[in-house]
Amino acid sequence: KSRRRWGRVVGVLREFEQGCATSIGRLRQVVDAMAVEMHAGLASDGGSKLKMLLTFVDTLPNGSEKGTFYGLDLGGTNFRVLRVQLGGSRSSILGCQVETQPIPQHLLTGSNEELFDFIATRLKIFIEKEGNEDVLPLGRTRELGFTFSFPIRQISVSSGVLIKWTKGFSIEGTVGGDVTQFLEEAMARVGLDMKVSALVNDTVGTLALSHYHDEDTIAAVIIGTGTNACYVERTDAIIKCQGLLTNSGGMVVNIEWGNFWSSHLPRTPYDVALDDESPNRNDQGFEKMISGMYLGEIVRLVLCRMAQESDIFGDAPAPSLAAPFSLRTPMVAAMHEDDSPDLREVGRILEEALQIPVAPLKTRRLVVRVCDVVSRRAARLAAAGIVGILKKVGRDGSGGFAGGRSKGKPRRTVVAIEGGLYAGYAMFREYLDEAVGEILGEDVAQSVVFRISEDGSGVGAALLAASRSPEN
Ligand code: ADP
């Protein structure tokens, strides 16, 4: 009897594996779909699930910036204020002071004034600590780059209107309003002489920092709690904004790729279940297959199914296994990367997080397989998304586009990647690299460099403020 039950569990695994299959053919279809959707999103507003938001950032920091600038980073669980001193030659960040603190929970659902007064006050305290350090000539207005990682419809580089709150924020009176104006009014209320000279999304901040260090950077990708990407597009390809003129001929576009969808994505019943139980149904489909917020939950749903089909996790149902989001993605990573012969870490996590009593080695191996399938699919889809961007800008080696090749050799292309999932999960990075190699071929893949960046989006915003400053 028990043998037949094990057979059922193996059946669940096989079926799940097949549902998650990301053959090279399928990945190529995802690449094409991404490039096509990007094009559609640039053709007209609402032309695609991809918003393709204009950022009005037309030039990126290049290392020549000088002076002292400030950054502010709001968008996740933490809030950061920071100051950078720039020396004026490439990659010379002379100093960088950062203060990180959690956002008080009550502010997430409080009033608009409360939130922005909190931010302005923290900033003021940060600056008062400078004391007599003389970081700026007396009477000069300080310049600030503001990383605000929520979808905004940008009016200029330094102002934009909030489209919607995400990530647990829900504050009345902000949606539809100009975020920069809210912050500047709050700064005035607390008596702070400071000007917002760049308002950017976290992907754009990451792109700016990477470009400061390496001018071949053309795109930035975030793979953390959520996922998103931005890249540099030619203005003449931004059809929905006719007559857009910039000095560089280019502009950074925030793809908002978490909402990407294509019938070629390998969707399983577990993905459908996850979507059904989520507060944002039918939204952020790509993100729900890739990002840290969801991978643990997909694994949990598969294990739940296995527990229904058998007694491999014990006779009595494990209470935590049934609780949504009880298995977090860092635990999936830890189980996946457990290299002890008896999979001790897997056993520990099953016990502690899911309250599954000591599971035999065979069962632990099975759990590792599930983690592998979920993470591998995520990494390979993220890889396909990245190659989709490269294809859109003619850097995928397929030729025929300006800038694609010179003298038959593919041009060096740098993509900045940031986020806890990518930075903290080596197997994820390996799968992503491997898939990029498979899709592009090793020759072209060698010209694509991933530049890992940590907590760089706030610094990037300060660098953007610097590059736009009349002082530079
Ligand atoms: P955020 O995206 O919230 O701004 P991060 O970029 O630091 O912040 O990403 C944090 C997310 O990354 C966590 O929610 C978690 O899902 C994931 N994560 C963090 N560390 C790891 C790890 N070691 N392995 C896998 N995922 C991780």
Residues whose N, C-alpha, C, O or C-beta is under 5 A from the ligand:
A	BS01	ADP	G76 G224 T225 G226 G292 M293 T329 P330 A333 G419 G420 L421 G424 Y425
